[in-house]
Amino acid sequence: MTDTTAAESTETDPLSRLEQEGEIAADYLEGLLDIADLDGDIDMDVETDRAAVSIVSEGSGRDLQKLVGRDGEVLEALQELTRLAVHRETGDRSRLMLDIAGFRARKRAELAKVGAEAAEEAKSTGQPVKLQPMTPFERKVVHDAIKEAGLRSESEGEEPERRVVVLP
């Protein structure tokens, strides 16, 4: 194997590509934290098929709540900006997931519970269960919980009113 082939295989390796996305995102977010004069540590990981970057608090975490915003709205915007920064560097669309101060982790646990409860309701009543409108992230977590409960689900409607329907 020549050096050129080795370099090409590294570039096409999904894990190294996702690690590169995480590195680019971490650099971008470090700069953002510096500009905003906020303290936080950045953790990087690869979860299934996407890079995952978390900003965790060095102290109380109150400062980082500014980056989460009400109901995660600021976090969603920062995730999109970070994805754009990765895209600018790599030329590839990124599916990077950003979490700040554990917001998404807590939200994921709450949503998994909502999905499991909706699955139980659909099983017991034999009727479809329509949930409240959700963001794409929220719907994905709920779909996964419903699948884990052994049922099917689908999304219906148009953004921002798109919702999960659990099928019995």
Secondary structure, 3 states (H helix, E strand, C coil): CCHHHHHHHHHHCHHHHHHHHHHHHHHHHHHHHHHHCCCCEEEEEEECCEEEEEEECCCCCHHHHHHHCHHHHHHHHHHHHHHHHHHHHHCCCCCCEEEECCHHHHHHHHHHHHHHHHHHHHHHHCCCEEEEECCHHHHHHHHHHHHHCCCEEEEECCCCCCEEEEEC
